[in-house]
Amino acid sequence: MLYVGVDQHKKFSQVAVMNETGSIMDNHRLYHCDKEGIRRYFKKLGEETTAVLEATRNWYWLYDLLEEEVSKVKMAHPAKVRLIAEARTKTDKIDATVLAQLERTGFLPEAYVCSQDVRGRREIHRFRIALVRMQTMLKNRVHAVLDKLGIEHPYADLFGKEGRKFLGSLSLERPYQVEVDICLRLLERYHEELEAVRGEIRRTLREDSRAALLMSVPGIGEITAYLILHEIGDIKRFASAKKFASYCALVPRTWQSGERSWGGHIGKFGNLYLKWALVEAAHVAVRKDPALGAFYEYKNRIKGKGRAIVIVAEKLSRAIYHILSEERDYRYNSLSKRHLGKPVPQLGR
């Protein structure tokens, strides 16, 4: 058996080949422009070869190529690898060797790898999120201009039908007028492209009974339901609702030593697309589920709006875990009942 650590970069990959006793058989640099050369290199290693690479932004094509040439391919979790094998000296050769050694000794922290089909579906959903974020940036830019000029308006949605009429009626100084006009034209284009992306998503949607279950959750529609399903993959890979919430990047970090423990902020480790989707759903859920709304108001008075909505999103993530695991609909008023009418703690008491 051979173990091959692959330290992948944009234009090349450094590979370290290790045998069962831990001896390095070869250290080699493979250039990505020569994909046939990469195939030939791994073919000559033989069938009893396990290749390990880290989950980087460009891993798709190399993982698929290696699946065709070696007996087993594994994906290493980059953050956990750094925690296990952080070294003072860091080179491409050392990184590749570490990956091979972790697999050989059975300490490799493995990352989940979904199928090519699911990867493609994830991509279009993630692209839609990117477009929505860009659209939001433009809207914030318009709001910033109005704030700078002290212009107030009565519209809850400045970019709705009436709000657009108001923006079109403004006569600002030229620099500000140019900025607002360009933002509005770009917003029109973003709206058109978002509709095109939504149409593409709906074209590729497949009937899935789990999606119907997710759509019973307030704030989750058809497209968001499929986004969540594609990002999760198999819900059974999570041992508990807490572990799933942690994967959604909705659980605060905790440090503990002896009898003391410290709570940190919400971490950035996890699936940030699921976090985004659940936070967006939480804004709607607090208006549709009375008990969840009461829970949000309680947390809002203590922790503020931003933290409170994230706590609601965490509750939704736990509900989604049980919905998919038990194959049941969302249960209204089953969440946060104990917080209804609960008094807010007073400082100094």
C-alpha positions as CSV (number, residue, x, y, z in Angstrom):
1,M,0.0,0.0,0.0
2,L,1.2,3.5,-0.9
3,Y,0.0,6.7,0.7
4,V,0.3,9.9,-1.5
5,G,-0.1,13.3,0.1
6,V,-1.1,16.0,-2.5
7,D,-0.4,19.6,-1.6
8,Q,-2.5,21.4,-4.3
9,H,-1.9,24.9,-5.5
10,K,-3.3,26.9,-8.4
11,K,-0.8,25.8,-11.1
12,F,0.9,22.8,-9.6
13,S,0.7,20.1,-6.9
14,Q,3.5,18.8,-4.7
15,V,3.1,15.1,-4.0
16,A,4.8,12.9,-1.4
17,V,4.7,9.1,-1.8
18,M,5.1,7.1,1.4
19,N,5.1,3.3,1.9
20,E,3.6,1.3,4.8
21,T,6.7,1.7,7.0
22,G,6.7,5.5,6.7
23,S,9.6,5.9,4.3
24,I,9.3,8.5,1.6
25,M,9.5,6.8,-1.8
26,D,9.3,10.0,-3.9
27,N,8.7,13.7,-3.8
28,H,7.5,15.2,-7.0
29,R,6.0,18.4,-8.4
30,L,3.2,17.9,-10.9
31,Y,2.1,20.8,-13.1
32,H,-1.6,21.2,-13.7
33,C,-1.2,22.2,-17.4
34,D,-0.1,18.6,-18.1
35,K,-3.1,16.6,-16.9
36,E,-2.1,13.5,-18.9
37,G,1.3,13.6,-17.2
38,I,-0.5,13.6,-13.8
39,R,-2.5,10.5,-14.9
40,R,0.6,8.7,-16.0
41,Y,2.4,9.5,-12.7
42,F,-0.4,8.0,-10.6
43,K,-1.0,5.0,-12.9
44,K,2.6,3.9,-12.4
45,L,2.1,3.9,-8.6
46,G,-0.2,1.0,-9.0
47,E,-3.8,0.2,-7.8
48,E,-3.0,-0.1,-4.1
49,T,-2.6,3.6,-3.6
50,T,-4.5,6.1,-1.4
51,A,-4.3,9.7,-2.4
52,V,-5.0,12.5,0.1
53,L,-5.6,16.2,-0.8
54,E,-6.9,19.2,1.2
55,A,-10.3,20.8,0.6
56,T,-9.2,24.0,-1.3
57,R,-11.3,26.1,-3.7
58,N,-10.0,24.2,-6.8
59,W,-10.1,20.6,-5.6
60,Y,-13.0,19.4,-7.8
61,W,-11.1,18.5,-11.0
62,L,-8.1,16.9,-9.3
63,Y,-10.2,14.8,-7.0
64,D,-12.2,13.5,-10.0
65,L,-9.1,12.8,-11.9
66,L,-7.5,10.8,-9.0
67,E,-10.6,8.8,-8.5
68,E,-10.1,7.3,-12.0
69,E,-6.4,6.5,-11.4
70,V,-6.0,5.2,-7.7
71,S,-7.9,2.8,-5.5
72,K,-9.0,5.5,-3.0
73,V,-9.1,9.2,-2.7
74,K,-9.6,11.1,0.6
75,M,-10.3,14.7,1.3
76,A,-8.6,16.2,4.4
77,H,-10.2,18.9,6.5
78,P,-7.7,21.8,6.2
79,A,-8.5,23.5,9.5
80,K,-8.2,20.2,11.5
81,V,-5.0,19.2,9.7
82,R,-3.4,22.5,10.8
83,L,-4.5,21.9,14.4
84,I,-3.0,18.4,14.4
85,A,0.1,18.9,12.4
86,E,1.1,22.6,12.7
87,A,4.9,23.0,12.3
88,R,7.3,25.9,12.7
89,T,8.8,25.0,9.2
90,K,6.2,24.9,6.5
91,T,7.0,23.9,2.9
92,D,5.1,22.2,0.1
93,K,7.1,19.0,0.6
94,I,6.4,19.0,4.3
95,D,2.7,19.7,3.8
96,A,2.4,16.8,1.3
97,T,4.3,14.5,3.6
98,V,2.1,15.4,6.6
99,L,-1.0,14.4,4.6
100,A,0.5,11.1,3.6
101,Q,1.6,10.4,7.2
102,L,-1.8,11.3,8.7
103,E,-3.5,8.8,6.4
104,R,-0.9,6.1,7.0
105,T,-1.2,6.4,10.8
106,G,-5.0,6.6,10.8
107,F,-5.2,10.2,12.1
108,L,-6.4,11.9,9.0
109,P,-9.4,14.3,9.7
110,E,-11.5,13.6,6.7
111,A,-13.9,16.1,5.0
112,Y,-17.2,15.1,3.5
113,V,-17.2,14.8,-0.3
114,C,-20.4,15.1,-2.2
115,S,-21.1,13.7,-5.7
116,Q,-20.4,15.6,-9.0
117,D,-24.1,16.1,-9.5
118,V,-24.6,17.7,-6.1
119,R,-21.5,19.8,-6.6
120,G,-23.0,21.3,-9.8
121,R,-26.3,22.0,-8.0
122,R,-24.5,23.6,-5.1
123,E,-22.6,25.8,-7.5
124,I,-25.7,27.4,-9.0
125,H,-27.2,28.0,-5.6
126,R,-24.0,29.6,-4.3
127,F,-23.8,31.8,-7.4
128,R,-27.4,33.0,-6.6
129,I,-26.3,33.9,-3.0
130,A,-23.3,35.8,-4.5
131,L,-25.6,37.8,-6.7
132,V,-27.9,38.6,-3.8
133,R,-25.0,39.9,-1.8
134,M,-23.8,42.1,-4.6
135,Q,-27.4,43.4,-5.0
136,T,-27.5,44.2,-1.3
137,M,-24.2,46.1,-1.5
138,L,-25.7,48.4,-4.2
139,K,-28.8,49.0,-2.1
140,N,-26.7,49.9,0.9
141,R,-24.7,52.3,-1.3
142,V,-27.9,54.2,-2.2
143,H,-29.0,54.3,1.5
144,A,-25.5,55.7,2.4
145,V,-25.9,58.5,-0.2
146,L,-29.3,59.5,1.2
147,D,-27.9,59.4,4.8
148,K,-25.0,61.7,3.8
149,L,-27.4,64.2,2.4
150,G,-29.9,64.0,5.3
151,I,-32.7,62.9,3.0
152,E,-35.5,61.0,4.8
153,H,-38.3,58.9,3.4
154,P,-41.3,57.0,4.7
155,Y,-40.8,53.8,2.7
156,A,-40.2,50.5,4.4
157,D,-38.8,49.2,1.1
158,L,-36.9,52.0,-0.6
159,F,-36.6,49.7,-3.7
160,G,-40.2,48.7,-4.0
161,K,-42.6,50.3,-6.5
162,E,-43.3,53.5,-4.6
163,G,-39.7,53.8,-3.3
164,R,-38.4,53.6,-6.8
165,K,-40.7,56.5,-7.8
166,F,-39.3,58.5,-4.9
167,L,-35.7,57.8,-5.9
168,G,-36.5,58.7,-9.5
169,S,-37.9,62.1,-8.4
170,L,-34.8,63.2,-6.5
171,S,-32.7,66.0,-7.9
172,L,-29.3,65.7,-6.2
173,E,-26.0,67.4,-6.7
174,R,-24.3,65.9,-9.8
175,P,-21.7,63.5,-8.1
176,Y,-24.5,62.0,-5.9
177,Q,-27.0,61.9,-8.7
178,V,-24.6,60.0,-10.9
179,E,-23.9,57.5,-8.1
180,V,-27.5,56.9,-7.4
181,D,-28.5,56.6,-11.1
182,I,-25.7,54.0,-11.8
183,C,-26.7,52.0,-8.7
184,L,-30.3,51.9,-9.8
185,R,-29.4,50.8,-13.3
186,L,-27.1,48.1,-11.9
187,L,-29.9,46.9,-9.6
188,E,-32.2,46.6,-12.6
189,R,-29.6,44.4,-14.3
190,Y,-29.0,42.3,-11.1
191,H,-32.8,41.7,-10.8
192,E,-32.9,40.4,-14.4
193,E,-29.9,38.1,-13.9
194,L,-31.3,36.8,-10.6
195,E,-34.5,35.9,-12.3
196,A,-32.5,34.0,-14.9
197,V,-30.6,32.1,-12.2
198,R,-33.8,31.3,-10.4
199,G,-35.2,29.9,-13.6
200,E,-32.1,27.8,-14.1
201,I,-32.4,26.5,-10.5
202,R,-36.1,25.6,-11.0
203,R,-35.2,23.9,-14.3
204,T,-32.8,21.6,-12.5
205,L,-34.9,20.9,-9.4
206,R,-35.9,17.3,-8.8
207,E,-38.9,16.2,-6.8
208,D,-37.8,15.3,-3.4
209,S,-40.1,14.6,-0.5
210,R,-37.5,16.1,1.9
211,A,-37.9,19.5,0.2
212,A,-41.7,19.4,1.0
213,L,-40.8,18.8,4.7
214,L,-38.4,21.7,4.7
215,M,-40.9,24.0,3.1
216,S,-43.1,23.5,6.2
217,V,-40.5,25.6,8.1
218,P,-41.6,29.2,8.1
219,G,-39.2,31.3,6.0
220,I,-38.1,28.4,3.8
221,G,-39.4,28.3,0.2
222,E,-38.7,26.0,-2.7
223,I,-35.3,27.3,-3.8
224,T,-34.0,27.7,-0.2
225,A,-35.2,24.2,0.6
226,Y,-33.2,22.7,-2.2
227,L,-30.2,24.8,-1.4
228,I,-30.2,23.4,2.2
229,L,-30.6,19.8,0.9
230,H,-27.7,20.2,-1.5
231,E,-25.5,21.7,1.1
232,I,-26.3,19.1,3.7
233,G,-26.1,16.0,1.6
234,D,-26.9,13.1,4.0
235,I,-28.3,14.3,7.3
236,K,-27.3,11.0,8.9
237,R,-23.6,12.0,8.8
238,F,-24.3,14.3,11.7
239,A,-24.5,12.5,15.1
240,S,-26.8,15.1,16.7
241,A,-28.7,18.3,16.2
242,K,-26.0,20.2,18.0
243,K,-23.3,18.9,15.6
244,F,-25.5,19.9,12.7
245,A,-25.9,23.4,14.1
246,S,-22.2,23.7,14.6
247,Y,-21.7,22.6,10.9
248,C,-24.0,25.5,10.0
249,A,-21.6,27.9,11.8
250,L,-24.3,28.9,14.3
251,V,-22.8,27.6,17.6
252,P,-20.5,29.9,19.6
253,R,-17.0,28.7,20.2
254,T,-16.2,27.4,23.8
255,W,-12.9,27.1,25.7
256,Q,-12.7,25.1,28.9
257,S,-9.9,24.5,31.3
258,G,-10.5,22.9,34.7
259,E,-13.5,24.4,36.3
260,R,-13.4,27.5,34.1
261,S,-15.0,28.0,30.7
262,W,-15.2,30.8,28.2
263,G,-17.7,31.4,25.5
264,G,-16.6,33.0,22.2
265,H,-18.3,34.5,19.1
266,I,-20.0,32.5,16.4
267,G,-17.2,30.9,14.4
268,K,-16.5,31.2,10.7
269,F,-15.7,27.5,10.5
270,G,-18.6,25.6,9.0
271,N,-20.9,25.9,6.1
272,L,-21.4,29.6,5.6
273,Y,-24.0,29.1,2.9
274,L,-26.2,27.2,5.3
275,K,-25.7,29.9,7.9
276,W,-26.7,32.6,5.4
277,A,-29.8,30.6,4.3
278,L,-31.0,30.0,7.9
279,V,-30.4,33.5,9.1
280,E,-32.5,34.7,6.1
281,A,-35.2,32.2,7.0
282,A,-35.1,33.3,10.6
283,H,-36.1,36.9,9.7
284,V,-39.4,35.4,8.3
285,A,-39.9,32.7,10.9
286,V,-40.1,35.2,13.8
287,R,-43.1,36.8,12.1
288,K,-44.9,33.6,11.2
289,D,-44.3,31.5,14.3
290,P,-45.7,33.3,17.4
291,A,-43.6,31.3,19.9
292,L,-40.5,31.8,17.9
293,G,-41.3,35.5,17.6
294,A,-41.7,35.8,21.4
295,F,-38.4,34.0,21.9
296,Y,-36.7,36.4,19.4
297,E,-38.1,39.5,21.2
298,Y,-36.9,38.1,24.6
299,K,-33.4,37.5,23.2
300,N,-33.4,40.9,21.4
301,R,-33.9,42.8,24.6
302,I,-31.0,41.0,26.2
303,K,-28.5,40.5,23.3
304,G,-29.6,42.8,20.5
305,K,-31.1,42.2,17.1
306,G,-28.1,40.7,15.4
307,R,-27.3,38.1,18.0
308,A,-31.0,37.3,18.6
309,I,-31.6,36.5,15.0
310,V,-28.6,34.1,14.9
311,I,-29.9,32.3,18.0
312,V,-33.3,31.9,16.2
313,A,-31.4,30.5,13.1
314,E,-29.6,28.0,15.4
315,K,-33.1,26.9,16.6
316,L,-34.2,26.5,13.0
317,S,-31.1,24.4,12.3
318,R,-31.9,22.0,15.2
319,A,-35.5,21.8,14.0
320,I,-34.3,21.0,10.4
321,Y,-32.1,18.2,11.8
322,H,-35.1,16.5,13.5
323,I,-37.4,17.2,10.5
324,L,-35.0,15.4,8.1
325,S,-34.0,12.7,10.6
326,E,-37.5,11.8,11.6
327,E,-39.2,12.8,8.3
328,R,-41.9,15.0,9.8
329,D,-43.2,18.5,9.3
330,Y,-42.2,21.6,11.3
331,R,-44.2,21.8,14.5
332,Y,-45.4,25.3,15.3
333,N,-45.3,26.5,18.9
334,S,-43.0,23.6,19.8
335,L,-40.0,25.9,19.9
336,S,-39.2,28.3,22.7
337,K,-42.5,27.9,24.6
338,R,-40.6,28.2,27.9
339,H,-39.6,31.7,26.9
340,L,-43.1,33.1,26.5
341,G,-43.7,35.7,29.1
342,K,-40.3,35.1,30.7
343,P,-39.0,38.3,32.4
344,V,-35.8,39.9,31.2
345,P,-33.0,39.6,33.7
346,Q,-32.1,42.9,35.4
347,L,-28.5,44.1,35.7
348,G,-27.2,44.2,39.2
349,R,-29.4,41.4,40.5
